[in-house]
């Protein structure tokens, strides 16, 4: 209880400091990587960029789960895996006005299905494996094939399929948008066909 009160007091102090800096024309972020924060605090973070989002998670631990954690459980535990991170990044950054996509890449010869959050405006993606580095956005083309190749290269593996999907915390379920199979003709990739139709 005392820890919660102390955390709340710290949160209010950081908010006040942020307002004070803001009134002086300076930018100050309320949340820091060492802070413990809840979903509502992350949702309320002003002018949150993809790079700053990644930085807030640099001290989180990897902990595999067969399901996507509720966001507050992920934040409270400060531990999770790639889909916990990508789904939360999509949820938060889309609220900030970024065009984000959740993408899962299946790697050949492994049981690894790696999930990232692609940010169109940054022409790159957020990866739970890359959140601790100075350049925490991996540059990539926007097509599912380009993203899958970049992700697979980071594991020094080949990829078999790549899927773009949406996820709702409320419903607790995935909805597939597109799936690309590497061995099929790139001319038939559904994401690229949809892009051509939209032109």
C-alpha positions, -999 to +999 in steps of 0.1 A: +000+000+000+028+024+009+045+016-024+013+024-043+009+057-024+046+066-031+041+057-068+010+079-070+028+108-053+057+103-078+033+103-107+016+136-096+050+152-091+061+141-126+029+154-141+034+188-123+070+189-135+059+181-170+033+209-170+059+233-156+084+225-183+056+226-209+047+262-198+083+272-203+083+259-239+104+229-230+094+193-235+096+169-205+082+134-205+063+123-173+073+087-176+109+073-174+122+038-180+128+032-142+092+041-134+064+016-126+033+027-145-001+015-154-019+014-187-039+045-180-007+064-173+008+052-205-023+061-225-022+096-210+015+102-218+016+133-240+034+133-273+047+097-269+070+087-298+078+051-309+114+056-298+103+068-263+078+040-260+106+015-267+129+032-242+102+028-214+105-010-218+143-013-219+145-028-183+116-053-188+125-090-187+117-117-213+091-142-201+074-164-227+036-169-224+013-189-246-012-161-245-012-123-246-011-108-212-035-082-201-017-048-204-017-040-167-003-075-159+025-070-184+033-035-170+030-047-133+052-078-139+077-058-161+081-091-180+066-105-211+073-115-247+072-101-282+035-102-287+028-086-253+050-058-264+039-055-300+002-055-291+007-029-264+028-007-288+000-009-314-026+000-288-007+030-274+009+044-305-023+042-326-039+064-299-011+089-305-021+091-342+006+067-356-004+042-383+007+009-367+004-028-377+009-060-357+029-085-377+038-121-369+066-139-387+070-176-386+106-188-389+117-220-407+131-248-386+121-233-352+091-230-330+096-192-331+067-170-342+081-135-337+057-105-334+066-069-341+048-035-343+053-017-376+051+021-376+044+035-410+055+071-403+089+058-391+093+033-419+104+007-393+092-015-365+094-019-328+109-052-317+109-065-281+144-079-288+157-045-298+142-022-271+175-017-251+195-001-279+200+036-289+184+029-323+154+010-311+134+011-344+144-014-371+142+002-405+122-018-430+101-015-462+064-016-456+054-048-474+049-080-454+077-097-474+101-069-466+093-070-429+094-108-427+129-108-444+142-082-420+129-100-390+142-134-402+176-119-409+178-107-373+174-144-362+197-156-390+168-177-402+145-181-431+108-173-429+078-193-441+047-171-436+040-137-423+006-125-410-007-090-403-035-091-377-054-069-352-059-076-316-085-063-292-078-063-254-116-062-249-124-092-270-091-110-262-088-123-298-068-119-330-083-110-364-062-118-394-059-090-420-034-106-445-012-136-447+017-140-471+034-174-479+070-170-490+068-198-516+039-181-534+043-155-561+049-120-547+025-107-574-003-124-554+006-110-520-027-097-506-012-067-489+003-055-521-029-062-541-049-042-516-024-013-519-027-013-557-065-013-555-064+017-531-044+038-555 
